[in-house]
Amino acid sequence: MNALNAQVQDEILACAQEATADDEVRAVIVYGGEKVFAAGADIKQMLAMTHEDMVNRAGALSVGLGAMASIPKPVVAAINGYALGGGCEIALACDWRFAAADAKLGQPEILLGVIPGAGGTQRLARLIGPARAKDLVMTGRILDVNEALAIGLIDRIVPAGESVYDAAVEFLRPMVTGPAQALKAAKQAIDQGLDLDLPAGLALESRLFADLFATPDRTEGMAAFVEKRKPKFA
């Protein structure tokens, strides 16, 4: 069930750092397999933890998912089966969420006497709004894909019999050969701009826009447009 024990949490951080640093990686798909995305934390491991243990450990998953959210490349969560608790928080750290028709999503931590601790109260509220986030976090109820799509928790339902992974690949394919620096700037402008007031966000956008004029992809893109041909980005 891809339980998020301490080892997996550390591996998520390592993979996110590697994907960020490796220029050969142009896009990322976060995939748990054909049966389940991730059903949440390793509750047996957590049950044995003391308050002091969790104080020392609580930041690790948040840091790992923060590193995932900060990958300067397009990232899609391809969800089969359950994406619950920490599993849903992993999906929230991605740019888009594609879900199989029978997938289930939610933040049921409240039923364990705790709250989400790796983005479930913060990224979720920013994505679907505070009232809907409070509904999911404070009831712990599980959503099917139709409701998840309706409230904006997921971006696409992949019909039964089709591969959610393949759908993510096809979606990302044009970005893989697209202008990497412009894609990075677009993600940075949107993600960081959400935490700024409008004037500061517009200033960030202007700076990033101007900086792209120092890139070869900008030169190629505009030359291709003028010459009426398909651009060939590096």
Secondary structure, 3 states (H helix, E strand, C coil): CCCECHHHHHHHHHHHHHHHHCCCCCCEEEECCCCCCECCECHHHHHCCCHHHHHHHHHHHHHHHHHHHCCCCCEEEEECCEEECHHHHHHHCCCEEEEECCCEEECHHHHHCCCCCCCCCCHHHHHHCHHHHHHHHHHCCEEEHHHHHHCCCCCEEECCCCCHHHHHHHHHHHHHCCCHHHHHHHHHHHHHHCCCCHHHHHHHHHHHHHHHHHCHHHHHHHHHHHCCCCCCCC
